[in-house]
Amino acid sequence: MSDSRSDGRLPLTIVGGFLGAGKSNWLRHQLYTHRFGRVHVLVNEAAELPVDDLLLGRADRLEVLAGGCACCTGRSALVDALRKICDDASGAGAGEIEALVLETSGLADPAAIAQVLQEDPILMRRIVLVRTVVLVDVGTALDQLAEDRLVRQQIEAADEIVMTKSMGTKEQHRSRLVATLRTLAPEAAISWAEFGVEARQETDPSAAPYHLQEPENTASTIRAHHLDASSAGGWWALSAWLSALLHARGDRIVRVKGVVSSPAGRLLLQSVRHHVQPPEILPDSKGSKCAPDFLVLIGRDLDEDRLRRSWGSFVYALS
């Protein structure tokens, strides 16, 4: 499905959702099915070293905006990138790209990004926001809604909500969660996906929504911590350290992403709170030089010095 327009403006889809909602897996499948046609994908990561772009090799063009959320600290980088895309679309490359997709950082407010387009006189004439897709992790959504106002803002901005990671959840919870989301985004279409692929789930349309209290925290207290894993004593030692850390501080660690080497190849590591996903072997880099192994911990109120002392002791002991 392509959103090509007769007015010459490039259609933009924003893909948002909180940390760990499954944005990259969902977008990877959409690229596989050519949902957006010939597409230029921009990946925004709060961490200085990006991870999600490693999964999106099917994009016709792929660009990374790392080191800050596009709605705030990375705003100028987003504007510069979009303006350059517009310039390219007016030159020799006109017609090569039919659509734009921005995969936001898990800490970004889609409405603030939409405001960026409206306030820039060039982008307002050249790009049109056609939809905002927000992914929601069924297992963690209720806790996130209670903790962070940002999660509500993301859902309120949605034209389409994709419910993820619902396998094994109870129908009553799914039904009440859907009813809750409809109170925040009444007009948004709701669908389901597992590992990025469209799925079906039964829900009760008469279910009552959960009662939502005002969130206690905001996403401003969440920070990304980057660790060099290139000399971390091997895959098994690193996984043991990470397991111990999640056991001790899993309530504060919202998300873990990383790339580490193993006998099976370079592995993509991901976790959401205490839940660690099975490692995924990354595609062959086709002879290009790989970046050093790294780990990114995204958490709330983590003690930076204590974290690095723990990591340093681990590296020293097991290298």
C-alpha positions in Angstrom: 0.0 0.0 0.0 1.5 3.3 -1.1 0.5 6.8 0.0 1.8 8.5 -3.2 0.1 11.9 -3.7 -0.9 13.9 -6.7 0.2 17.2 -5.0 3.8 16.2 -5.1 4.2 16.2 -1.3 6.0 13.2 0.3 3.7 11.3 2.6 5.3 10.7 6.1 4.3 7.9 8.5 5.5 8.2 12.1 6.0 4.9 13.9 6.0 5.4 17.6 5.5 3.6 20.9 7.3 3.3 24.2 10.6 1.5 24.8 10.4 -2.2 23.9 7.0 -2.0 22.1 8.3 -3.8 19.0 8.6 -0.9 16.6 11.5 -2.3 14.6 10.0 -5.8 14.2 6.7 -4.4 13.0 8.4 -2.0 10.6 10.7 -4.7 9.3 7.6 -6.8 8.3 6.0 -3.8 6.7 9.1 -3.2 4.5 9.0 -6.9 3.6 5.4 -6.5 2.3 6.2 -3.2 0.6 3.4 -1.4 2.5 5.0 2.0 1.9 6.2 1.5 -1.7 9.7 2.9 -2.4 10.5 4.3 1.0 13.1 6.3 2.8 13.3 5.2 6.4 14.7 7.4 9.2 15.5 5.7 12.5 15.7 7.9 15.5 17.5 6.5 18.6 18.0 8.2 22.0 21.2 6.3 22.5 24.4 7.5 20.7 24.9 4.2 19.0 21.8 3.0 17.1 20.6 -0.6 17.0 17.2 -0.7 15.3 18.6 0.2 11.9 20.4 -3.2 11.8 17.0 -4.9 11.3 15.7 -2.6 8.5 17.9 -3.6 5.6 14.9 -3.8 3.2 14.4 0.0 3.1 15.2 1.6 -0.2 17.1 4.2 1.7 17.9 4.2 5.4 19.2 7.0 7.6 20.0 7.1 11.3 19.4 10.0 13.6 21.2 9.0 16.8 22.0 10.8 20.0 18.7 12.5 20.8 14.9 12.3 20.4 13.6 14.0 17.3 10.9 15.8 19.2 13.4 17.7 21.4 17.2 17.4 21.6 17.4 15.8 18.1 14.9 18.3 16.5 17.4 20.2 14.4 18.9 17.0 13.0 15.5 15.8 12.0 14.7 19.1 10.2 18.1 19.0 8.4 17.5 15.4 7.3 14.0 16.0 6.0 15.0 19.2 4.2 17.8 17.3 2.4 15.4 14.5 1.4 13.1 17.2 0.0 16.0 18.7 -2.0 17.0 15.3 -3.4 13.4 14.7 -4.4 13.4 17.9 -6.5 16.7 17.0 -8.3 18.0 14.1 -10.3 16.5 11.7 -7.7 12.9 12.9 -8.2 10.4 10.0 -8.1 12.9 7.5 -6.7 11.2 7.7 -3.3 7.4 7.5 -2.8 7.2 7.8 1.0 8.9 8.6 4.2 8.8 6.6 7.5 10.2 7.9 10.8 10.7 5.3 13.4 10.9 7.4 16.6 12.8 6.9 19.8 10.8 5.2 22.5 11.0 8.4 24.4 9.6 10.6 21.6 6.2 12.3 21.5 4.7 11.9 18.0 2.6 15.1 18.4 5.7 17.1 19.0 7.3 15.8 15.8 4.1 16.7 13.9 4.5 20.2 15.3 8.0 20.3 13.8 6.6 19.8 10.3 3.9 22.5 10.9 6.3 25.1 12.1 8.9 24.7 9.3 7.9 26.6 6.2 9.8 24.3 3.8 8.7 21.0 5.3 5.1 22.2 5.6 5.0 22.6 1.8 6.9 19.5 0.9 5.9 16.8 3.4 2.5 15.7 4.7 1.9 13.5 7.8 -0.5 10.8 6.6 -0.6 8.7 9.8 0.9 8.0 13.2 1.2 4.4 14.1 1.8 3.6 17.8 2.8 0.2 19.0 1.7 -1.0 22.5 3.1 -3.9 24.4 0.1 -5.7 25.9 2.1 -7.1 28.7 3.6 -3.9 30.0 1.2 -1.2 28.8 -0.8 -0.9 32.0 2.3 -0.3 34.2 3.7 2.1 31.6 0.4 4.1 31.5 0.6 4.3 35.3 4.2 5.4 35.3 4.8 7.8 32.4 2.6 10.6 31.0 4.6 10.2 27.8 2.9 6.8 27.1 -0.5 8.4 27.2 0.7 11.2 24.9 2.0 8.7 22.4 -1.4 6.8 22.3 -3.4 10.0 22.2 -1.5 11.0 19.0 -2.2 7.6 17.2 -4.2 7.2 14.1 -3.5 3.5 14.3 -2.6 1.4 17.4 -0.8 -1.9 16.9 -1.1 -4.2 19.9 2.0 -6.4 20.3 3.3 -9.3 22.5 -0.2 -10.5 23.4 0.5 -14.2 23.2 -0.3 -15.9 26.5 -2.3 -13.0 27.9 -5.8 -13.3 29.2 -8.8 -12.2 27.1 -10.1 -10.2 30.0 -6.9 -8.2 30.2 -6.7 -7.7 26.4 -10.4 -6.5 26.3 -10.0 -4.1 29.2 -6.8 -2.7 27.8 -8.4 -2.1 24.4 -11.3 -0.3 26.1 -8.7 1.8 28.0 -6.9 2.8 24.9 -10.1 3.7 23.2 -10.7 6.3 26.0 -7.4 7.9 25.1 -7.6 7.6 21.3 -11.3 7.0 20.3 -10.8 7.3 16.6 -7.7 5.2 16.3 -7.8 1.9 14.4 -6.6 -1.1 16.5 -4.9 -4.1 15.2 -2.6 -6.9 16.5 0.8 -8.2 15.6 3.2 -10.9 16.8 6.9 -10.6 15.9 5.9 -7.9 13.5 3.4 -10.1 11.6 -0.4 -9.3 11.6 -2.3 -11.5 14.1 -5.8 -11.9 15.5 -6.9 -11.8 19.1 -10.3 -12.2 20.6 -11.6 -9.3 22.8 -14.9 -8.5 24.5 -16.2 -5.1 23.1 -18.3 -4.7 26.2 -15.4 -4.8 28.6 -14.9 -1.9 31.0 -11.7 0.1 30.8 -9.1 0.1 33.6 -9.1 3.1 35.9 -6.1 5.2 35.1 -4.5 7.4 37.8 -2.3 10.3 37.1 1.3 9.0 36.3 3.8 9.5 39.0 6.8 10.0 36.8 7.7 11.5 33.4 10.1 10.2 30.8 12.5 13.1 31.6 14.1 10.9 34.3 15.0 8.1 31.8 18.5 8.1 30.4 20.5 5.9 28.0 23.8 4.5 29.3 26.3 3.1 26.7 28.8 0.4 27.5 31.6 -0.9 25.3 31.3 -4.7 25.2 34.1 -5.3 22.8 36.3 -6.7 25.6 33.6 -8.1 27.9 34.9 -11.6 28.3 32.7 -13.3 25.8 29.0 -13.9 25.2 28.4 -16.2 28.2 30.1 -14.0 30.7 28.2 -10.9 29.4 24.9 -12.7 29.6 25.6 -13.7 33.2 26.4 -10.1 34.2 23.3 -8.8 32.4 21.1 -11.4 34.1 22.4 -10.5 37.5 21.9 -6.8 36.7 18.3 -7.3 35.6 17.6 -9.3 38.7 18.9 -6.6 41.0 17.8 -3.5 39.1 15.1 -4.7 36.7 12.6 -2.3 38.2 14.7 0.6 37.0 16.0 -0.7 33.7 13.3 -0.1 31.1 15.1 -1.4 28.0 18.3 -3.1 27.0 19.7 -3.2 23.5 23.1 -4.3 22.3 25.2 -6.2 19.7 27.8 -8.7 20.8 29.9 -11.3 19.0 29.4 -15.0 19.6 30.6 -18.2 18.0 27.3 -18.2 16.1 27.8 -14.7 14.7 26.9 -11.2 15.9 23.9 -11.3 18.2 21.2 -8.7 18.7 20.3 -8.5 22.4 17.0 -7.0 23.6 15.0 -6.9 26.8 12.1 -5.1 28.3 12.4 -4.8 32.1 13.0 -8.3 33.4 11.9 -10.0 30.1 14.9 -10.9 27.9 14.2 -11.8 24.3 16.0 -14.7 22.7 19.1 -13.4 20.9 18.8 -12.9 17.2 21.6 -13.5 14.8 22.1 -10.4 12.7 22.5 -10.6 8.9 26.0 -10.8 7.4 27.5 -7.4 7.0 28.8 -8.4 3.5 32.4 -7.7 4.2 31.9 -4.2 5.6 33.7 -3.3 8.9 31.4 -3.9 11.9 31.2 -1.5 14.8 32.6 -2.7 18.1 30.3 -4.7 20.4 28.2 -2.5 22.7 25.3 -2.5 25.2 22.8 0.3 25.7 20.9 0.3 29.0 17.9 2.7 29.1 16.6 3.2 32.6 15.2 5.5 35.3 17.4 7.0 38.0 20.3 4.6 37.4 23.5 5.5 39.3 26.0 6.1 36.4 29.2 5.7 38.5 27.9 2.6 40.2 26.9 1.1 36.9 30.3 1.7 35.3 32.2 0.4 38.3 30.2 -2.8 38.1 30.8 -3.0 34.4 34.6 -2.2 34.8 35.0 -4.9 37.4 33.2 -7.4 35.2 35.4 -6.6 32.2 38.6 -6.7 34.3 37.7 -10.0 35.9 36.6 -11.9 32.7 38.5 -10.4 29.8 
